[in-house]
């Protein structure tokens, strides 16, 4: 099988990719996610997850280490998540709103990148799925 290559969108010194997520009760939501190899989890906005039917306020929380310290954030399971041509059913994500002035709606974390063995070519700005 041939490796698939995806170009990341560059923003200053950061890389972004497009993603989608959905559930049977809502239209699919589209995202622009920051590739974050320092994030253990993929992060999506609270309101979007609630629209998809996730009970964010009643979900188990996990500790998240952020620049401002440790915070507790809900972790929820979404029916499906698609990014870089890879679809994952029943994918766990962290429900967390990024600052309102952020240029992205969430983070693509290591939980997704490692699942598919994604290789990041920093010279070319490409993500390679072997």
OpenMM code with the backbone's topology and positions (N, CA, C; nanometers):
from openmm import Vec3, app, unit

residues = "UNK UNK UNK UNK UNK UNK UNK UNK UNK UNK UNK UNK UNK UNK UNK UNK UNK UNK UNK UNK UNK UNK UNK UNK UNK UNK UNK UNK UNK UNK UNK UNK UNK UNK UNK UNK UNK UNK UNK UNK UNK UNK UNK UNK UNK UNK UNK UNK UNK UNK UNK UNK UNK UNK UNK UNK UNK UNK UNK UNK UNK UNK UNK UNK UNK UNK UNK UNK UNK UNK UNK UNK UNK UNK UNK UNK UNK UNK UNK UNK UNK UNK UNK UNK UNK UNK UNK UNK UNK UNK UNK UNK UNK UNK UNK UNK UNK UNK UNK UNK UNK UNK UNK UNK UNK UNK UNK UNK UNK UNK UNK UNK UNK UNK UNK UNK UNK UNK UNK UNK UNK UNK UNK UNK UNK UNK UNK UNK UNK UNK".split()
positions = [
    Vec3(0.0840, -0.1179, 0.0000),
    Vec3(0.0000, 0.0000, 0.0000),
    Vec3(0.0886, 0.1244, 0.0000),
    Vec3(0.0493, 0.2235, -0.0743),
    Vec3(0.1246, 0.3470, -0.0855),
    Vec3(0.0907, 0.4425, 0.0280),
    Vec3(0.1915, 0.5096, 0.0775),
    Vec3(0.1694, 0.6092, 0.1831),
    Vec3(0.0861, 0.7243, 0.1273),
    Vec3(0.0010, 0.7790, 0.2121),
    Vec3(-0.0779, 0.8964, 0.1746),
    Vec3(-0.0159, 1.0195, 0.2380),
    Vec3(-0.0116, 1.1272, 0.1610),
    Vec3(0.0521, 1.2502, 0.2071),
    Vec3(-0.0515, 1.3622, 0.2091),
    Vec3(-0.0548, 1.4344, 0.3205),
    Vec3(-0.1445, 1.5486, 0.3372),
    Vec3(-0.0613, 1.6708, 0.3721),
    Vec3(-0.0926, 1.7835, 0.3083),
    Vec3(-0.0245, 1.9084, 0.3399),
    Vec3(-0.0993, 1.9794, 0.4516),
    Vec3(-0.0237, 2.0279, 0.5469),
    Vec3(-0.0823, 2.1069, 0.6551),
    Vec3(-0.0892, 2.2523, 0.6100),
    Vec3(-0.1879, 2.3233, 0.6588),
    Vec3(-0.1984, 2.4659, 0.6339),
    Vec3(-0.1066, 2.5354, 0.7337),
    Vec3(-0.0247, 2.6254, 0.6853),
    Vec3(0.0704, 2.6941, 0.7723),
    Vec3(0.0111, 2.8257, 0.8222),
    Vec3(0.0300, 2.8511, 0.9501),
    Vec3(-0.0092, 2.9791, 1.0102),
    Vec3(0.1051, 3.0197, 1.1011),
    Vec3(0.1806, 3.1190, 1.0584),
    Vec3(0.3025, 3.1593, 1.1283),
    Vec3(0.3932, 3.0375, 1.1391),
    Vec3(0.4237, 2.9903, 1.2579),
    Vec3(0.5102, 2.8735, 1.2731),
    Vec3(0.4291, 2.7519, 1.3216),
    Vec3(0.2984, 2.7530, 1.2920),
    Vec3(0.2091, 2.6470, 1.3372),
    Vec3(0.1442, 2.5795, 1.2172),
    Vec3(0.0979, 2.4573, 1.2371),
    Vec3(0.0320, 2.3827, 1.1293),
    Vec3(-0.1096, 2.3464, 1.1677),
    Vec3(-0.1975, 2.3582, 1.0712),
    Vec3(-0.3391, 2.3317, 1.0910),
    Vec3(-0.3883, 2.2296, 0.9890),
    Vec3(-0.4878, 2.1507, 1.0296),
    Vec3(-0.5527, 2.0561, 0.9393),
    Vec3(-0.7034, 2.0670, 0.9570),
    Vec3(-0.7762, 2.0206, 0.8559),
    Vec3(-0.9216, 2.0198, 0.8636),
    Vec3(-0.9683, 1.8851, 0.9169),
    Vec3(-1.0792, 1.8888, 0.9903),
    Vec3(-1.1373, 1.7673, 1.0461),
    Vec3(-1.2888, 1.7834, 1.0503),
    Vec3(-1.3560, 1.6712, 1.0688),
    Vec3(-1.5015, 1.6710, 1.0832),
    Vec3(-1.5392, 1.5705, 1.1913),
    Vec3(-1.6530, 1.5957, 1.2544),
    Vec3(-1.7052, 1.5038, 1.3557),
    Vec3(-1.8565, 1.5084, 1.3482),
    Vec3(-1.9193, 1.4000, 1.3911),
    Vec3(-2.0638, 1.4002, 1.3834),
    Vec3(-2.1298, 1.2958, 1.4698),
    Vec3(-2.2621, 1.3047, 1.4682),
    Vec3(-2.3465, 1.2115, 1.5418),
    Vec3(-2.4769, 1.1960, 1.4643),
    Vec3(-2.5549, 1.0959, 1.4988),
    Vec3(-2.6820, 1.0754, 1.4289),
    Vec3(-2.7831, 1.1884, 1.4501),
    Vec3(-2.7657, 1.2698, 1.5553),
    Vec3(-2.8668, 1.3724, 1.5849),
    Vec3(-2.8297, 1.5124, 1.5364),
    Vec3(-2.7120, 1.5278, 1.4745),
    Vec3(-2.6692, 1.6617, 1.4329),
    Vec3(-2.5952, 1.6544, 1.2996),
    Vec3(-2.5980, 1.7652, 1.2298),
    Vec3(-2.5182, 1.7758, 1.1074),
    Vec3(-2.3707, 1.7652, 1.1437),
    Vec3(-2.2883, 1.7126, 1.0545),
    Vec3(-2.1442, 1.7069, 1.0844),
    Vec3(-2.0875, 1.8466, 1.1107),
    Vec3(-1.9948, 1.8531, 1.2036),
    Vec3(-1.9269, 1.9788, 1.2354),
    Vec3(-1.7891, 1.9756, 1.1721),
    Vec3(-1.7476, 2.0902, 1.1176),
    Vec3(-1.6158, 2.1021, 1.0557),
    Vec3(-1.5249, 2.1832, 1.1469),
    Vec3(-1.3978, 2.1453, 1.1497),
    Vec3(-1.3012, 2.2096, 1.2381),
    Vec3(-1.1726, 2.2404, 1.1650),
    Vec3(-1.1036, 2.3399, 1.2162),
    Vec3(-0.9649, 2.3658, 1.1782),
    Vec3(-0.8859, 2.3435, 1.3067),
    Vec3(-0.8047, 2.2371, 1.3063),
    Vec3(-0.7344, 2.1967, 1.4274),
    Vec3(-0.5855, 2.2225, 1.4176),
    Vec3(-0.5292, 2.2663, 1.5273),
    Vec3(-0.3854, 2.2847, 1.5390),
    Vec3(-0.3219, 2.1486, 1.5656),
    Vec3(-0.2216, 2.1109, 1.4889),
    Vec3(-0.1475, 1.9880, 1.5156),
    Vec3(-0.0630, 2.0143, 1.6392),
    Vec3(-0.0888, 1.9383, 1.7447),
    Vec3(-0.0231, 1.9638, 1.8728),
    Vec3(0.0369, 1.8346, 1.9274),
    Vec3(0.1640, 1.8135, 1.8993),
    Vec3(0.2313, 1.6921, 1.9472),
    Vec3(0.2553, 1.6977, 2.0978),
    Vec3(0.2294, 1.8117, 2.1592),
    Vec3(0.2410, 1.8242, 2.3042),
    Vec3(0.1105, 1.7954, 2.3764),
    Vec3(0.0042, 1.7710, 2.2994),
    Vec3(-0.1257, 1.7417, 2.3583),
    Vec3(-0.1509, 1.5912, 2.3517),
    Vec3(-0.1770, 1.5304, 2.4645),
    Vec3(-0.2065, 1.3868, 2.4678),
    Vec3(-0.3391, 1.3563, 2.4001),
    Vec3(-0.4328, 1.4510, 2.4068),
    Vec3(-0.5676, 1.4288, 2.3566),
    Vec3(-0.6043, 1.5285, 2.2477),
    Vec3(-0.6989, 1.4859, 2.1635),
    Vec3(-0.7619, 1.5759, 2.0686),
    Vec3(-0.8649, 1.6570, 2.1471),
    Vec3(-0.8720, 1.7861, 2.1191),
    Vec3(-0.9574, 1.8785, 2.1934),
    Vec3(-1.0564, 1.9441, 2.0972),
    Vec3(-1.1848, 1.9422, 2.1343),
    Vec3(-1.2896, 2.0068, 2.0553),
    Vec3(-1.3722, 2.0979, 2.1454),
    Vec3(-1.4384, 2.2002, 2.0862),
    Vec3(-1.5153, 2.2970, 2.1658),
    Vec3(-1.6370, 2.2362, 2.2348),
    Vec3(-1.6641, 2.2829, 2.3544),
    Vec3(-1.7732, 2.2324, 2.4380),
    Vec3(-1.9079, 2.2438, 2.3671),
    Vec3(-1.9406, 2.3606, 2.3144),
    Vec3(-2.0725, 2.3817, 2.2544),
    Vec3(-2.0967, 2.2870, 2.1373),
    Vec3(-1.9980, 2.2645, 2.0560),
    Vec3(-2.0136, 2.1742, 1.9418),
    Vec3(-2.0407, 2.0314, 1.9907),
    Vec3(-1.9694, 1.9903, 2.0941),
    Vec3(-1.9890, 1.8559, 2.1487),
    Vec3(-2.1288, 1.8414, 2.2090),
    Vec3(-2.1773, 1.9455, 2.2745),
    Vec3(-2.3127, 1.9420, 2.3301),
    Vec3(-2.4161, 1.9335, 2.2192),
    Vec3(-2.3944, 2.0056, 2.1090),
    Vec3(-2.4852, 2.0000, 1.9944),
    Vec3(-2.4905, 1.8593, 1.9357),
    Vec3(-2.3798, 1.7875, 1.9440),
    Vec3(-2.3734, 1.6506, 1.8932),
    Vec3(-2.4390, 1.5507, 1.9890),
    Vec3(-2.4845, 1.5968, 2.1041),
    Vec3(-2.5526, 1.5101, 2.1985),
    Vec3(-2.4660, 1.4584, 2.3118),
    Vec3(-2.3450, 1.5074, 2.3222),
    Vec3(-2.2560, 1.4647, 2.4308),
    Vec3(-2.2954, 1.5363, 2.5600),
    Vec3(-2.3050, 1.4617, 2.6677),
    Vec3(-2.3403, 1.5184, 2.7983),
    Vec3(-2.2123, 1.5686, 2.8653),
    Vec3(-2.1613, 1.6796, 2.8174),
    Vec3(-2.0325, 1.7315, 2.8643),
    Vec3(-2.0337, 1.7581, 3.0142),
    Vec3(-2.1399, 1.8195, 3.0641),
    Vec3(-2.1441, 1.8565, 3.2064),
    Vec3(-2.1513, 1.7346, 3.2991),
    Vec3(-2.1939, 1.6199, 3.2473),
    Vec3(-2.2035, 1.4988, 3.3287),
    Vec3(-2.0910, 1.3995, 3.2994),
    Vec3(-1.9940, 1.4391, 3.2199),
    Vec3(-1.8865, 1.3483, 3.1798),
    Vec3(-1.7752, 1.3428, 3.2835),
    Vec3(-1.7039, 1.2322, 3.2813),
    Vec3(-1.5859, 1.2154, 3.3653),
    Vec3(-1.4841, 1.3226, 3.3258),
    Vec3(-1.4099, 1.3740, 3.4215),
    Vec3(-1.3072, 1.4730, 3.3912),
    Vec3(-1.1690, 1.4110, 3.4100),
    Vec3(-1.0736, 1.4689, 3.3397),
    Vec3(-0.9348, 1.4260, 3.3523),
    Vec3(-0.8483, 1.5492, 3.3749),
    Vec3(-0.7343, 1.5327, 3.4409),
    Vec3(-0.6451, 1.6485, 3.4588),
    Vec3(-0.5719, 1.6806, 3.3288),
    Vec3(-0.5681, 1.8074, 3.2964),
    Vec3(-0.4984, 1.8565, 3.1774),
    Vec3(-0.3929, 1.9559, 3.2242),
    Vec3(-0.2698, 1.9329, 3.1858),
    Vec3(-0.1622, 2.0259, 3.2200),
    Vec3(-0.1546, 2.1293, 3.1090),
    Vec3(-0.1771, 2.2538, 3.1444),
    Vec3(-0.1750, 2.3644, 3.0482),
    Vec3(-0.0755, 2.4703, 3.0963),
    Vec3(-0.0565, 2.5709, 3.0150),
    Vec3(0.0397, 2.6767, 3.0490),
    Vec3(0.0055, 2.7428, 3.1824),
    Vec3(-0.1233, 2.7546, 3.2133),
    Vec3(-0.1655, 2.8204, 3.3367),
    Vec3(-0.1733, 2.7279, 3.4569),
    Vec3(-0.1370, 2.6019, 3.4386),
    Vec3(-0.1431, 2.5058, 3.5484),
    Vec3(-0.2267, 2.3849, 3.5100),
    Vec3(-0.2705, 2.3110, 3.6109),
    Vec3(-0.3499, 2.1903, 3.5880),
    Vec3(-0.4977, 2.2244, 3.6007),
    Vec3(-0.5768, 2.1800, 3.5033),
    Vec3(-0.7209, 2.2003, 3.5101),
    Vec3(-0.7912, 2.0678, 3.4849),
    Vec3(-0.9140, 2.0590, 3.5264),
    Vec3(-0.9957, 1.9402, 3.5026),
    Vec3(-1.0845, 1.9663, 3.3814),
    Vec3(-1.0811, 1.8759, 3.2839),
    Vec3(-1.1618, 1.8933, 3.1631),
    Vec3(-1.2394, 1.7645, 3.1357),
    Vec3(-1.3637, 1.7789, 3.0882),
    Vec3(-1.4437, 1.6609, 3.0563),
    Vec3(-1.3860, 1.5845, 2.9369),
    Vec3(-1.3965, 1.4531, 2.9410),
    Vec3(-1.3603, 1.3699, 2.8266),
    Vec3(-1.4877, 1.2995, 2.7827),
    Vec3(-1.5188, 1.3084, 2.6528),
    Vec3(-1.6425, 1.2525, 2.5990),
    Vec3(-1.6115, 1.1659, 2.4779),
    Vec3(-1.7035, 1.0775, 2.4478),
    Vec3(-1.6909, 0.9929, 2.3294),
    Vec3(-1.7838, 1.0459, 2.2218),
    Vec3(-1.7283, 1.0744, 2.1047),
    Vec3(-1.8104, 1.1208, 1.9932),
    Vec3(-1.8318, 1.0032, 1.8965),
    Vec3(-1.9467, 1.0011, 1.8293),
    Vec3(-1.9770, 0.8877, 1.7416),
    Vec3(-1.8738, 0.8654, 1.6307),
    Vec3(-1.8292, 0.9731, 1.5661),
    Vec3(-1.7241, 0.9573, 1.4665),
    Vec3(-1.6424, 1.0851, 1.4522),
    Vec3(-1.5170, 1.0652, 1.4102),
    Vec3(-1.4222, 1.1746, 1.3899),
    Vec3(-1.3420, 1.1411, 1.2651),
    Vec3(-1.3244, 1.2390, 1.1770),
    Vec3(-1.2519, 1.2160, 1.0523),
    Vec3(-1.1493, 1.3261, 1.0326),
    Vec3(-1.0240, 1.2861, 1.0109),
    Vec3(-0.9163, 1.3811, 0.9872),
    Vec3(-0.8078, 1.3092, 0.9058),
    Vec3(-0.7468, 1.3802, 0.8146),
    Vec3(-0.6392, 1.3248, 0.7317),
    Vec3(-0.6828, 1.1954, 0.6630),
    Vec3(-0.8084, 1.1915, 0.6219),
    Vec3(-0.8598, 1.0748, 0.5517),
    Vec3(-0.8824, 0.9527, 0.6386),
    Vec3(-0.8736, 0.9691, 0.7700),
    Vec3(-0.8898, 0.8582, 0.8638),
    Vec3(-1.0142, 0.8811, 0.9487),
    Vec3(-1.1031, 0.7846, 0.9460),
    Vec3(-1.2263, 0.7947, 1.0255),
    Vec3(-1.2159, 0.7025, 1.1466),
    Vec3(-1.2511, 0.7566, 1.2629),
    Vec3(-1.2487, 0.6801, 1.3869),
    Vec3(-1.3893, 0.6824, 1.4454),
    Vec3(-1.4413, 0.5657, 1.4761),
    Vec3(-1.5720, 0.5535, 1.5407),
    Vec3(-1.5523, 0.5566, 1.6926),
    Vec3(-1.6472, 0.6163, 1.7632),
    Vec3(-1.6446, 0.6223, 1.9102),
    Vec3(-1.5098, 0.6721, 1.9623),
    Vec3(-1.4744, 0.7910, 1.9203),
    Vec3(-1.3454, 0.8523, 1.9508),
    Vec3(-1.3584, 0.9417, 2.0741),
    Vec3(-1.2700, 0.9243, 2.1699),
    Vec3(-1.2715, 1.0083, 2.2899),
    Vec3(-1.1959, 1.1378, 2.2639),
    Vec3(-1.2581, 1.2495, 2.3020),
    Vec3(-1.1965, 1.3813, 2.2901),
    Vec3(-1.2170, 1.4577, 2.4202),
    Vec3(-1.1333, 1.5561, 2.4403),
    Vec3(-1.1469, 1.6445, 2.5557),
    Vec3(-1.2345, 1.7629, 2.5147),
    Vec3(-1.3309, 1.7959, 2.6001),
    Vec3(-1.4202, 1.9093, 2.5770),
    Vec3(-1.3589, 2.0324, 2.6433),
    Vec3(-1.3091, 2.1221, 2.5626),
    Vec3(-1.2422, 2.2402, 2.6165),
    Vec3(-1.2481, 2.3525, 2.5146),
    Vec3(-1.2908, 2.4691, 2.5590),
    Vec3(-1.2936, 2.5857, 2.4705),
    Vec3(-1.1584, 2.6551, 2.4745),
    Vec3(-1.1024, 2.6771, 2.3571),
    Vec3(-0.9788, 2.7538, 2.3472),
    Vec3(-1.0140, 2.9021, 2.3582),
    Vec3(-0.9169, 2.9881, 2.3841),
    Vec3(-0.9475, 3.1318, 2.3945),
    Vec3(-1.0220, 3.1822, 2.2704),
    Vec3(-1.1105, 3.2787, 2.2918),
    Vec3(-1.1935, 3.3299, 2.1818),
    Vec3(-1.1124, 3.3916, 2.0691),
    Vec3(-0.9926, 3.4365, 2.0965),
    Vec3(-0.9103, 3.4967, 1.9909),
    Vec3(-0.8198, 3.3937, 1.9227),
    Vec3(-0.8404, 3.2652, 1.9526),
    Vec3(-0.7594, 3.1600, 1.8908),
    Vec3(-0.7937, 3.1505, 1.7425),
    Vec3(-0.6993, 3.1126, 1.6641),
    Vec3(-0.7138, 3.0998, 1.5193),
    Vec3(-0.7568, 2.9584, 1.4810),
    Vec3(-0.7903, 2.8775, 1.5789),
    Vec3(-0.8244, 2.7380, 1.5569),
    Vec3(-0.9395, 2.6980, 1.6479),
    Vec3(-1.0137, 2.5962, 1.6098),
    Vec3(-1.1255, 2.5540, 1.6936),
    Vec3(-1.0892, 2.4433, 1.7913),
    Vec3(-0.9718, 2.3845, 1.7753),
    Vec3(-0.9319, 2.2785, 1.8663),
    Vec3(-0.7912, 2.2293, 1.8373),
    Vec3(-0.7577, 2.1145, 1.8967),
    Vec3(-0.6240, 2.0577, 1.8838),
    Vec3(-0.6329, 1.9147, 1.8320),
    Vec3(-0.5440, 1.8786, 1.7421),
    Vec3(-0.5294, 1.7402, 1.7001),
    Vec3(-0.4138, 1.6836, 1.7802),
    Vec3(-0.4462, 1.5944, 1.8735),
    Vec3(-0.3471, 1.5456, 1.9684),
    Vec3(-0.2826, 1.4140, 1.9303),
    Vec3(-0.1936, 1.3714, 2.0183),
    Vec3(-0.1175, 1.2492, 1.9962),
    Vec3(-0.2057, 1.1246, 1.9960),
    Vec3(-0.3208, 1.1286, 2.0614),
    Vec3(-0.4098, 1.0125, 2.0594),
    Vec3(-0.4502, 0.9756, 1.9174),
    Vec3(-0.4679, 1.0743, 1.8314),
    Vec3(-0.5018, 1.0497, 1.6917),
    Vec3(-0.3762, 1.0224, 1.6082),
    Vec3(-0.2738, 1.1046, 1.6258),
    Vec3(-0.1523, 1.0914, 1.5449),
    Vec3(-0.0852, 0.9550, 1.5631),
    Vec3(-0.0761, 0.9064, 1.6852),
    Vec3(-0.0119, 0.7774, 1.7114),
    Vec3(-0.0952, 0.6600, 1.6630),
    Vec3(-0.2256, 0.6734, 1.6681),
    Vec3(-0.3149, 0.5648, 1.6249),
    Vec3(-0.2843, 0.5208, 1.4821),
    Vec3(-0.2455, 0.6165, 1.3971),
    Vec3(-0.2205, 0.5862, 1.2571),
    Vec3(-0.0723, 0.5925, 1.2202),
    Vec3(0.0144, 0.6106, 1.3195),
    Vec3(0.1581, 0.6162, 1.2922),
    Vec3(0.1949, 0.7308, 1.1993),
    Vec3(0.1283, 0.8419, 1.2160),
    Vec3(0.1484, 0.9551, 1.1260),
    Vec3(0.2892, 1.0117, 1.1434),
    Vec3(0.3543, 1.0311, 1.0303),
    Vec3(0.4898, 1.0874, 1.0265),
    Vec3(0.4774, 1.2340, 0.9867),
    Vec3(0.5438, 1.3202, 1.0590),
    Vec3(0.5394, 1.4639, 1.0301),
    Vec3(0.6713, 1.5045, 0.9666),
    Vec3(0.6640, 1.5530, 0.8429),
    Vec3(0.7821, 1.6023, 0.7720),
    Vec3(0.7861, 1.7539, 0.7914),
    Vec3(0.8707, 1.7996, 0.8817),
    Vec3(0.8738, 1.9418, 0.9166),
    Vec3(0.9322, 2.0297, 0.8061),
    Vec3(1.0125, 1.9750, 0.7202),
    Vec3(1.0686, 2.0560, 0.6096),
    Vec3(0.9645, 2.0852, 0.5036),
    Vec3(0.8812, 1.9879, 0.4733),
    Vec3(0.7833, 2.0027, 0.3664),
    Vec3(0.6455, 2.0441, 0.4172),
    Vec3(0.6227, 2.0371, 0.5490),
    Vec3(0.4910, 2.0683, 0.6030),
    Vec3(0.3888, 1.9619, 0.5655),
    Vec3(0.4338, 1.8367, 0.5664),
    Vec3(0.3466, 1.7278, 0.5245),
    Vec3(0.3266, 1.6266, 0.6378),
    Vec3(0.2103, 1.5659, 0.6358),
    Vec3(0.1798, 1.4554, 0.7262),
    Vec3(0.1653, 1.3309, 0.6405),
    Vec3(0.2382, 1.2275, 0.6773),
    Vec3(0.2434, 1.1069, 0.5966),
    Vec3(0.1797, 0.9934, 0.6762),
    Vec3(0.0841, 0.9252, 0.6119),
    Vec3(0.0212, 0.8096, 0.6732),
    Vec3(0.0750, 0.6868, 0.6007),
    Vec3(0.1596, 0.6100, 0.6707),
    Vec3(0.2232, 0.4950, 0.6044),
    Vec3(0.1239, 0.3866, 0.5612),
] * unit.nanometer
topology = app.Topology()
chain = topology.addChain("A")
for resn in residues:
    res = topology.addResidue(resn, chain)
    for name in ("N", "CA", "C"):
        topology.addAtom(name, app.Element.getBySymbol(name[0]), res)
